[in-house]
């Protein structure tokens, strides 16, 4: 009886593991799939050329090949503005929607870490749409 109970527990655990792994997003696939116009979960770090902060909740990432991605953070990030900088740490070779950015505050004697905020998905965006967002921000100032 004890062996049968342990076997059932093992089978149940394996079924749960297979269920969890098959329902999780495949981030490596998204990072390599840069030719699509669908949202990306991750961007390869070596493909990111530049980033532009639009406001406290939106960042534009430019990648190799002049592709642009809008990342809308899930919540406004205190201290994040177009005059600021931010940093991130990742153990992968990708920046993903599960990663955290940290605002860098310049107090004149170097940068100090400020607020930390979670990234959202990377939505493809055209240069014309970026210009429209920037114009809208300027008009609302």
C-alpha positions as a LaTeX table, in Angstrom:
\begin{tabular}{lrrr}
\hline
Residue & $x$ (\AA) & $y$ (\AA) & $z$ (\AA) \\
\hline
Unk1 & 0.00 & 0.00 & 0.00 \\
Unk2 & 2.77 & 2.47 & 0.87 \\
Unk3 & 4.43 & 1.99 & $-2.51$ \\
Unk4 & 1.16 & 2.57 & $-4.35$ \\
Unk5 & 0.55 & 5.81 & $-2.38$ \\
Unk6 & 4.06 & 7.08 & $-3.16$ \\
Unk7 & 3.65 & 6.18 & $-6.82$ \\
Unk8 & 0.34 & 8.09 & $-7.01$ \\
Unk9 & 1.97 & 11.12 & $-5.36$ \\
Unk10 & 4.83 & 11.00 & $-7.87$ \\
Unk11 & 2.44 & 10.70 & $-10.83$ \\
Unk12 & 0.35 & 13.61 & $-9.52$ \\
Unk13 & 3.48 & 15.75 & $-9.11$ \\
Unk14 & 4.61 & 14.95 & $-12.66$ \\
Unk15 & 1.19 & 15.83 & $-14.08$ \\
Unk16 & 1.27 & 19.16 & $-12.22$ \\
Unk17 & 4.80 & 19.87 & $-13.47$ \\
Unk18 & 3.85 & 19.15 & $-17.08$ \\
Unk19 & 0.73 & 21.32 & $-16.74$ \\
Unk20 & 2.68 & 24.25 & $-15.29$ \\
Unk21 & 5.49 & 24.11 & $-17.84$ \\
Unk22 & 3.18 & 23.85 & $-20.83$ \\
Unk23 & 1.07 & 26.82 & $-19.75$ \\
Unk24 & 3.98 & 29.15 & $-19.01$ \\
Unk25 & 5.01 & 31.68 & $-21.69$ \\
Unk26 & 8.04 & 30.65 & $-23.71$ \\
Unk27 & 10.25 & 33.69 & $-23.39$ \\
Unk28 & 13.09 & 32.40 & $-25.54$ \\
Unk29 & 10.68 & 31.93 & $-28.45$ \\
Unk30 & 9.44 & 35.51 & $-28.12$ \\
Unk31 & 12.96 & 36.96 & $-28.01$ \\
Unk32 & 13.93 & 35.20 & $-31.22$ \\
Unk33 & 10.65 & 36.03 & $-32.95$ \\
Unk34 & 11.51 & 39.67 & $-33.70$ \\
Unk35 & 9.95 & 39.64 & $-37.18$ \\
Unk36 & 6.36 & 39.57 & $-35.92$ \\
Unk37 & 4.13 & 42.49 & $-35.11$ \\
Unk38 & 2.79 & 40.88 & $-31.97$ \\
Unk39 & 3.72 & 41.87 & $-28.42$ \\
Unk40 & 6.98 & 40.42 & $-27.16$ \\
Unk41 & 7.56 & 39.10 & $-23.65$ \\
Unk42 & 11.31 & 39.70 & $-23.95$ \\
Unk43 & 13.87 & 41.62 & $-25.97$ \\
Unk44 & 17.40 & 40.36 & $-26.47$ \\
Unk45 & 19.85 & 42.62 & $-24.64$ \\
Unk46 & 22.30 & 42.64 & $-27.54$ \\
Unk47 & 19.52 & 43.86 & $-29.86$ \\
Unk48 & 18.52 & 46.86 & $-27.69$ \\
Unk49 & 20.15 & 50.01 & $-29.11$ \\
Unk50 & 18.44 & 52.75 & $-27.11$ \\
Unk51 & 15.60 & 53.58 & $-24.75$ \\
Unk52 & 13.54 & 56.74 & $-24.38$ \\
Unk53 & 11.40 & 57.50 & $-21.34$ \\
Unk54 & 8.13 & 59.13 & $-22.40$ \\
Unk55 & 6.59 & 59.57 & $-18.95$ \\
Unk56 & 6.35 & 57.79 & $-15.60$ \\
Unk57 & 4.65 & 54.78 & $-17.16$ \\
Unk58 & 5.92 & 54.42 & $-20.76$ \\
Unk59 & 9.34 & 53.64 & $-22.23$ \\
Unk60 & 10.26 & 53.20 & $-25.90$ \\
Unk61 & 12.94 & 50.63 & $-26.69$ \\
Unk62 & 14.73 & 50.77 & $-30.05$ \\
Unk63 & 16.30 & 47.56 & $-31.32$ \\
Unk64 & 18.68 & 46.65 & $-34.11$ \\
Unk65 & 16.97 & 47.04 & $-37.47$ \\
Unk66 & 15.16 & 50.21 & $-36.30$ \\
Unk67 & 12.30 & 48.34 & $-34.66$ \\
Unk68 & 10.56 & 50.10 & $-31.81$ \\
Unk69 & 8.68 & 48.69 & $-28.82$ \\
Unk70 & 6.49 & 50.54 & $-26.36$ \\
Unk71 & 6.67 & 49.18 & $-22.83$ \\
Unk72 & 3.81 & 50.36 & $-20.65$ \\
Unk73 & 4.57 & 49.65 & $-17.02$ \\
Unk74 & 1.71 & 48.13 & $-15.05$ \\
Unk75 & 1.70 & 51.14 & $-12.69$ \\
Unk76 & 3.15 & 54.66 & $-12.79$ \\
Unk77 & 6.74 & 54.59 & $-11.59$ \\
Unk78 & 7.50 & 57.40 & $-9.09$ \\
Unk79 & 10.45 & 59.48 & $-10.21$ \\
Unk80 & 10.57 & 58.11 & $-13.76$ \\
Unk81 & 10.56 & 60.98 & $-16.25$ \\
Unk82 & 12.26 & 61.83 & $-19.52$ \\
Unk83 & 15.13 & 63.61 & $-17.73$ \\
Unk84 & 15.91 & 60.54 & $-15.64$ \\
Unk85 & 17.82 & 57.36 & $-16.22$ \\
Unk86 & 17.02 & 53.83 & $-15.17$ \\
Unk87 & 18.85 & 50.57 & $-14.74$ \\
Unk88 & 17.95 & 46.92 & $-14.71$ \\
Unk89 & 19.59 & 43.70 & $-13.65$ \\
Unk90 & 18.89 & 40.40 & $-15.29$ \\
Unk91 & 20.53 & 37.02 & $-15.08$ \\
Unk92 & 19.44 & 36.27 & $-18.63$ \\
Unk93 & 20.54 & 37.72 & $-21.95$ \\
Unk94 & 17.07 & 39.25 & $-22.32$ \\
Unk95 & 15.01 & 42.04 & $-20.80$ \\
Unk96 & 11.57 & 40.63 & $-20.05$ \\
Unk97 & 8.13 & 41.74 & $-18.90$ \\
Unk98 & 8.84 & 40.09 & $-15.55$ \\
Unk99 & 11.94 & 42.24 & $-14.95$ \\
Unk100 & 12.20 & 45.26 & $-12.66$ \\
Unk101 & 13.71 & 48.63 & $-13.56$ \\
Unk102 & 15.14 & 51.02 & $-10.98$ \\
Unk103 & 15.02 & 54.80 & $-11.44$ \\
Unk104 & 18.43 & 56.46 & $-11.03$ \\
Unk105 & 18.44 & 59.79 & $-9.22$ \\
Unk106 & 21.39 & 62.11 & $-9.88$ \\
Unk107 & 22.18 & 64.03 & $-6.69$ \\
Unk108 & 25.27 & 65.67 & $-8.18$ \\
Unk109 & 27.71 & 63.22 & $-6.63$ \\
Unk110 & 26.61 & 60.19 & $-8.61$ \\
Unk111 & 23.54 & 58.19 & $-9.27$ \\
Unk112 & 21.53 & 56.72 & $-6.42$ \\
Unk113 & 18.83 & 54.06 & $-6.84$ \\
Unk114 & 15.27 & 55.32 & $-6.55$ \\
Unk115 & 11.91 & 53.64 & $-7.15$ \\
Unk116 & 11.76 & 50.15 & $-8.62$ \\
Unk117 & 8.95 & 49.21 & $-11.00$ \\
Unk118 & 7.89 & 46.22 & $-13.09$ \\
Unk119 & 7.99 & 46.23 & $-16.87$ \\
Unk120 & 5.06 & 45.30 & $-19.10$ \\
Unk121 & 5.06 & 43.54 & $-22.46$ \\
Unk122 & 6.92 & 45.07 & $-25.39$ \\
Unk123 & 4.34 & 46.30 & $-27.94$ \\
Unk124 & 5.59 & 46.96 & $-31.49$ \\
Unk125 & 5.15 & 50.62 & $-32.39$ \\
Unk126 & 5.97 & 52.65 & $-35.50$ \\
Unk127 & 8.10 & 55.79 & $-35.62$ \\
Unk128 & 4.98 & 57.75 & $-36.65$ \\
Unk129 & 3.09 & 56.48 & $-33.59$ \\
Unk130 & 6.03 & 57.49 & $-31.39$ \\
Unk131 & 6.00 & 61.00 & $-32.84$ \\
Unk132 & 2.25 & 61.18 & $-32.19$ \\
Unk133 & 2.75 & 60.13 & $-28.55$ \\
Unk134 & 5.49 & 62.72 & $-28.07$ \\
Unk135 & 3.35 & 65.47 & $-29.65$ \\
Unk136 & 0.42 & 64.51 & $-27.39$ \\
Unk137 & 2.66 & 64.69 & $-24.33$ \\
Unk138 & 3.98 & 68.11 & $-25.35$ \\
Unk139 & 0.45 & 69.43 & $-25.93$ \\
Unk140 & $-0.61$ & 68.31 & $-22.45$ \\
Unk141 & 2.27 & 70.08 & $-20.67$ \\
\hline
\end{tabular}
